[in-house]
Amino acid sequence: MTSPHDRAVRVLVADDSELFRELLSRVVAAEPGFEVVAVAADGGAAAALARNLRPDVITMDINMPDTDGYSGIARIMADTPTPILVLTANPTEAVGFRALSLGALDILEKPQATTDLDEYGTLLRSRLRLLAGVKVIRHPRGLRERSSAVARPSGRADLFVIGASLGGPRALATLLRALPAEFPAPVAVVQHIADGFTEGLASWLASECRLPVREARHGEPLRAGRVVLAPSGRHLVVSEGVVHLSDAPPVDTFKPSVTPLFLSAARAYGARCCGVLLTGMGRDGADGLKAIRDRGGLTVAQDEATSVVFGMPKAAIELGAVDRVLPLDEIAGLMVELTR
């Protein structure tokens, strides 16, 4: 049987600009192992081509005439689930993240006039190859198996730390949306995402939930009911009641990385901390989650059925770092319970 790594990655390019479609097609096909199977000028055409050609991965513009990228993504994920990489001209805007809530997997900035196309092509093709190997399912998700309950710790959680990667923005929105406006503890988040997108992610998450969400600032206090998000290119760590940003080297190839946040939370809060590891590829966060558990804090991993990619939760489970494995829609309820 031929594996995805033994054949070319088949890419569908959707954008309303003919010039950009040609440019992107050249960039994608510049390396052996990639093939642009078709181009589309709007979301409707992209959905029809996806249904007929079954590409491995799709690049999708958002603002297109006739049928925009949102409609195209919704049709594709309902009819022909396919990994989708959203390309946007402005990473600081929140609008692109709506596409992720509809089922797209990742988001990347479009190349600009000053962009080094060789460097951009290397980044783009690595993303496309990664996404092409992800199995996506039809949306909306179906019924899921419920988890069995285990005894909760006796202590109250004064801090919640969350780590996520591929599929994380949508998972974070679902989780945060379920928390009450009066949630009585701070929340610190590390989400792996392309450089420059954390401001837009924070703005989108704030629009999706009842809690204030913003990029973390060095030295600011951790406040109850506020969500802080690690900014691009800096690790987010905490001491008792205070946010810190670190320029330390990448961990598990990531900066920001989940593990430094979890390790710092374990040191500063011990049993008063709850660590949550959501969907993502790789093993970032596993060692940090183990540190929280070793200090008496409760640790939670998203289950396989509701994860886009089960890599990070699975690595933590195999390490013995996880107290509970829960469907995504049960995690917020546990967080609320731990603050009582």
C-alpha positions in Angstrom: 0.0 0.0 0.0 1.3 3.5 -0.9 1.6 5.8 2.1 1.0 9.6 1.9 4.8 10.1 2.2 5.4 8.0 -1.0 3.3 10.1 -3.3 2.9 13.8 -4.1 0.7 15.9 -1.8 -2.3 16.9 -3.9 -3.2 20.6 -3.2 -6.3 22.6 -4.2 -5.7 26.4 -4.3 -8.8 28.7 -3.7 -8.4 32.4 -4.1 -10.3 35.1 -6.1 -7.1 36.6 -7.5 -5.9 35.0 -10.6 -2.4 36.5 -10.0 -2.3 35.0 -6.5 -3.6 31.6 -7.7 -0.7 31.5 -10.2 1.8 32.7 -7.6 0.7 30.2 -5.0 0.6 27.4 -7.4 4.2 28.0 -8.4 5.3 28.2 -4.8 3.5 25.0 -3.9 4.9 23.1 -6.8 8.4 24.4 -6.5 9.5 21.3 -4.5 9.1 17.7 -5.7 6.4 15.9 -3.8 3.7 18.5 -4.3 1.1 18.8 -7.0 -1.5 21.5 -7.5 -4.5 19.5 -8.8 -6.8 22.5 -9.4 -7.5 26.1 -8.6 -10.8 27.8 -7.7 -11.9 31.4 -7.7 -14.5 31.1 -4.9 -15.6 28.8 -2.1 -18.4 27.1 -4.1 -16.0 26.1 -6.9 -13.6 24.9 -4.2 -16.2 22.7 -2.6 -17.2 21.2 -6.0 -13.6 20.5 -6.9 -12.9 19.0 -3.5 -15.8 16.7 -4.0 -14.7 15.6 -7.5 -10.9 15.5 -7.1 -10.4 14.6 -3.4 -7.3 16.7 -2.8 -5.1 15.9 0.2 -5.2 19.5 1.4 -6.7 22.9 0.4 -5.5 26.5 0.7 -8.5 28.8 1.2 -8.8 32.5 0.9 -11.6 34.1 3.0 -12.8 37.2 1.1 -14.0 36.0 -2.3 -17.0 37.0 -4.5 -20.1 34.8 -5.0 -19.3 32.1 -2.4 -16.8 33.2 0.2 -14.3 31.1 2.0 -16.5 30.6 5.0 -19.3 29.1 2.9 -16.7 27.0 1.0 -15.2 25.6 4.2 -18.7 24.8 5.6 -19.6 22.9 2.4 -16.4 21.0 2.2 -16.4 20.0 5.9 -20.1 18.8 5.5 -19.6 16.9 2.2 -16.0 16.1 1.7 -14.0 16.6 4.9 -10.5 17.8 3.9 -7.6 19.5 5.7 -7.8 23.2 5.0 -5.2 25.9 5.5 -6.7 29.4 5.6 -4.5 32.1 4.1 -5.3 35.7 5.2 -3.8 39.1 4.4 -4.0 40.4 7.9 -3.0 38.1 10.8 -4.1 40.7 13.5 -7.7 40.5 12.5 -10.1 38.1 14.3 -12.2 37.3 11.2 -9.9 34.5 9.9 -10.4 32.5 13.1 -14.1 32.1 12.2 -12.9 29.8 9.5 -11.2 27.5 12.1 -14.5 27.3 14.0 -16.0 25.9 10.8 -13.5 23.1 10.5 -10.4 24.6 8.9 -7.2 23.3 10.6 -4.7 26.1 10.5 -4.1 29.7 9.4 -1.2 31.4 7.8 -0.4 34.9 6.5 -0.4 35.5 2.7 2.9 36.5 1.2 3.3 40.2 0.8 5.3 42.2 -1.8 8.4 42.1 0.4 8.1 38.4 1.3 11.0 36.1 0.5 9.2 33.6 -1.6 11.8 30.9 -1.0 11.4 31.1 2.7 7.7 31.4 2.5 7.5 28.4 0.2 9.4 26.3 2.6 7.1 27.3 5.5 3.9 26.8 3.4 4.9 23.4 2.0 5.8 22.1 5.5 2.4 23.2 6.7 0.7 21.5 3.8 2.5 18.3 4.2 1.7 18.3 7.9 -2.0 19.0 7.3 -2.3 16.5 4.5 -1.5 13.7 7.0 -4.4 14.7 9.4 -7.6 12.7 9.2 -10.5 15.1 9.5 -14.2 14.2 10.1 -17.5 15.5 8.9 -18.9 18.4 10.9 -20.8 18.8 13.1 -19.4 16.1 15.3 -21.6 13.2 16.3 -22.3 11.7 19.7 -19.3 10.8 21.8 -18.6 8.3 24.4 -18.7 9.7 27.9 -15.8 9.4 30.3 -16.0 7.6 33.6 -15.7 9.8 36.6 -12.8 9.7 39.1 -12.6 11.3 42.5 -11.8 15.0 42.4 -8.9 16.4 44.5 -9.9 18.0 47.8 -8.1 21.3 47.0 -9.4 24.3 45.1 -7.7 25.4 41.9 -6.5 28.9 41.9 -4.9 28.8 38.4 -5.8 27.0 35.2 -3.1 26.5 32.5 -4.0 25.3 29.1 -1.9 24.1 26.1 -3.0 23.4 22.6 -1.7 23.0 19.1 -3.3 21.8 15.8 -7.1 22.1 16.2 -6.6 24.2 19.3 -8.3 27.5 18.4 -11.6 25.8 17.8 -11.2 23.7 21.0 -10.3 26.8 23.0 -13.3 28.6 21.8 -15.5 25.7 22.7 -14.0 25.4 26.2 -13.9 29.1 27.0 -17.4 29.7 25.7 -18.7 27.3 28.4 -17.1 29.2 31.3 -19.3 31.7 33.2 -18.6 35.4 33.1 -17.9 35.3 36.9 -15.3 32.5 36.6 -13.3 33.0 39.8 -9.7 32.0 38.6 -7.2 33.2 36.1 -6.5 31.2 32.9 -3.2 31.1 31.1 -3.0 29.6 27.6 -0.3 28.6 25.1 -1.5 27.9 21.6 0.9 26.9 18.8 0.1 29.2 15.9 2.0 31.0 13.1 3.9 34.1 14.2 1.8 37.3 14.3 -1.5 35.6 14.8 -1.9 35.6 18.6 -3.4 39.1 18.7 -6.1 38.1 16.2 -6.6 34.8 18.1 -7.1 36.7 21.4 -9.6 39.1 19.8 -11.6 36.2 18.3 -11.6 34.2 21.5 -12.8 37.3 23.4 -15.7 37.7 20.9 -16.6 34.0 21.4 -16.8 33.9 25.2 -17.8 35.9 28.2 -14.3 36.3 29.6 -11.8 39.0 28.6 -9.0 37.4 26.5 -5.8 39.2 25.5 -2.1 38.6 24.8 -0.1 38.3 28.0 2.0 41.3 29.1 5.2 40.9 31.1 4.8 41.7 34.8 1.0 42.0 34.7 -1.0 40.4 37.5 -3.0 37.2 37.0 -6.6 38.2 37.6 -9.6 36.0 38.3 -11.8 35.6 35.2 -9.2 36.8 32.8 -7.6 34.7 30.0 -4.0 35.5 29.0 -2.5 34.1 25.8 1.2 33.6 25.1 2.3 36.1 22.4 4.3 35.0 19.3 7.9 34.2 19.9 8.0 34.4 23.7 7.4 31.7 26.4 4.6 32.5 28.9 5.5 31.5 32.5 4.0 32.4 35.8 5.0 33.1 39.4 2.5 33.5 42.3 0.0 35.9 40.9 2.2 37.4 38.2 2.7 36.9 34.4 6.2 36.7 32.9 7.4 36.5 29.3 10.6 34.7 28.6 13.0 34.8 25.7 14.5 31.4 26.6 15.3 29.0 23.7 12.5 27.0 22.1 11.3 23.8 23.9 10.2 20.8 21.9 10.9 23.1 18.8 8.2 25.6 20.0 8.3 29.1 21.2 6.0 29.7 23.0 5.9 26.1 24.3 3.3 24.6 26.6 5.9 22.9 28.9 7.5 26.1 30.4 4.1 27.4 31.3 3.1 24.1 33.0 6.4 23.8 34.8 6.2 27.3 36.2 2.6 26.7 37.3 3.6 23.5 39.0 6.4 25.3 40.9 4.3 28.4 41.9 0.9 26.8 42.6 1.5 23.1 43.1 -1.8 21.4 44.2 -3.7 24.7 43.6 -3.1 24.4 39.8 -5.1 22.5 37.1 -3.4 21.7 33.8 -5.3 21.0 30.6 -3.8 19.6 27.5 -5.9 19.9 24.3 -5.6 18.6 20.7 -2.3 18.9 19.0 0.5 17.1 17.2 3.8 16.1 19.0 4.5 15.9 22.7 4.8 19.5 23.9 3.3 19.9 27.3 3.6 16.3 28.5 6.5 16.8 30.8 5.0 20.0 32.2 1.7 18.3 32.8 3.5 15.5 34.7 5.1 18.1 36.9 1.7 19.5 37.8 0.4 16.1 38.7 3.6 15.3 40.7 2.9 18.5 42.8 -0.7 17.4 43.5 -2.5 19.5 40.9 -5.3 17.9 38.8 -4.3 17.2 35.1 -6.7 16.8 32.2 -6.3 15.7 28.6 -8.8 16.0 25.8 -10.0 12.6 24.6 -9.2 11.1 21.2 -12.7 11.2 19.9 -13.0 15.0 20.2 -9.3 15.9 19.3 -8.4 16.9 15.8 -5.0 15.4 16.5 -4.5 13.2 19.6 -0.7 13.5 19.6 -0.1 15.8 22.6 -2.8 14.3 24.9 -1.7 10.8 24.0 2.0 11.6 24.8 0.9 12.9 28.2 -1.3 9.9 28.9 1.5 7.5 28.0 3.9 9.4 30.4 1.5 8.9 33.3 0.8 12.7 33.5 -3.0 12.6 33.2 -5.6 12.2 35.9 -8.6 12.5 33.6 -9.2 12.1 29.9 -12.4 14.0 29.0 -14.4 14.9 25.9 -13.9 18.6 25.1 -17.4 19.6 26.2 -16.9 18.2 29.7 -13.7 20.1 30.5 -15.3 23.5 31.3 -17.7 21.9 33.7 -14.8 20.3 35.6 -13.0 23.6 35.7 -16.0 25.3 37.3 -16.3 22.5 39.8 -12.7 22.9 40.8 -13.2 26.6 41.8 -16.0 25.8 44.3 
